[in-house]
Amino acid sequence: MNSEIQQRLSAFRQKRRVQAGSLIITVFGDAILPRGGKIWLGSLIRLLEPLDLNERLIRTSVFRLVKEEWLCTETIGRRADYALTAAGRRRFEEAARHIYASRAPLWDHRWRLILQVGELPQKTREQVRSALAWQGFGMLGGECFVHPGADLSVVLDALVAEGLSSALSALLPLFAADSRSAMSASDADLVSRAWNLPALAEAYGHFVSRYQPVLDELQRDQRLALSDQDAFLLRILLIHDYRRMLLRDPELPEVLLPAQWPGQQARLLCKEIYRRLETASSRHLDAMLCVADGSTPVEDATLANRFSQDDPLSR
């Protein structure tokens, strides 16, 4: 009867307010990038209509994403393809690095700091804070940003890509001393000040409570009559819900996380459900996804099966 799966799909359809733009970005990152990175608008509408997202909402959301420079257009005759911009693609690829990662990163026990040492206009300051938060930085006070493992040169390049090159002269990136000798007593305090881990843990717990029954059903009935369309819709909602949590997750090394951290359980759960949906959902994409000239892009094998195969639930 697909009861748990249908309940999850129905719960989304019954939402009074849906952030369609955010869902569309998930579709681009998870389903469209591996198939050439662009899609005809009519094809996108057909893919999302079964979630009760009407054509007008999808069109409006896509046009807004173009205005916000997440998407760009490529006109083919009287039709147009839509693709992630370079900035939009970079943002999702950064998120994908967390989504499909096999485990938390190791830590070299050195904190990365970015200090605001010069004056910045209020608007620029808020943009810098938002851009650094996107990359997982926590904030200590109003002028110190901290992360345990970020590549500072990549971070600064990302600020330039976000149009914030003028702010670089006011920022000082540096490494703190090795915490094993100088900061070990304050690591836990620093983490608690920079990030709201209890709220993130609660979000991960809600994710597990929503999706564990889905996995239980998929495991219980190996012959579950799940349509290709429903497999695709569930896959998108799964990755969408998981991605929204990861936007708040600084991806701290395990040594800095509380015991029994639910983020790992959520990741393994997401991976196992995704693995069970992938074949059927890919068939649906092969049948429904097309570009403006009517052709069906072939999936890039190097971007398929992006979850690694070295976790216990894959065995």
C-alpha angles and dihedrals in degrees: 000000000000088000100163093041093048090047090055092050092044092050089058093046091052095055111120093211123033125185092222094175092058091048091050090054088053090052091050094049099043104031110017103041092061088052102054098295099260138083139186111251092235090056092050090051091052091050094052103035092085087066087061093254103143125220094252093054092048093048092047091048093049092049090050090051089053090051090049089050095243091116136030132197134236114193119218109182107300093343132072135212121214124213138170113269118237089263093046092049092048091051094051093043088055089051090045090056087064097037096055099031116126097218146350114287123261117248129230090200093245121119119220113221133189113193125195101224099163137051119272130186112259094249093049091047091054091047091052091049091050093047093049093045087053087059093051101262119151122212127235110194113326102301108038125078121189138192132164100221115010120136099239095204090054090047092054091046088053091053089053090050088052089056094255100119090122089065096057095084089060094051128080116197117198146152121248119223121280102285092214089072105024113016108027093108092054102040094096091046092049091051092049091050097046101042137031097229096165090061091047091048089052090052091051089049091054090050091053092048091052098046106031090077088053092054091044089056093047090049094044096053112037089180095052109158096232115162120229089243094053090046089055094046093049091047091054094048090047094053092040093054091044093047092052090058093046090056085067096040117095090199094236120192114260092251089065096047127089118258115273091022106191094211092082092051090050092050094051090046092051092048095050095048090046091051091053093049099041102088096047094041091050090054089054091051091048089054099042110028118089139150129234095276090056097251124131114233117229117236115254105240091211090061096044121094090021093170108089119240101228102092125104094244090059093060 
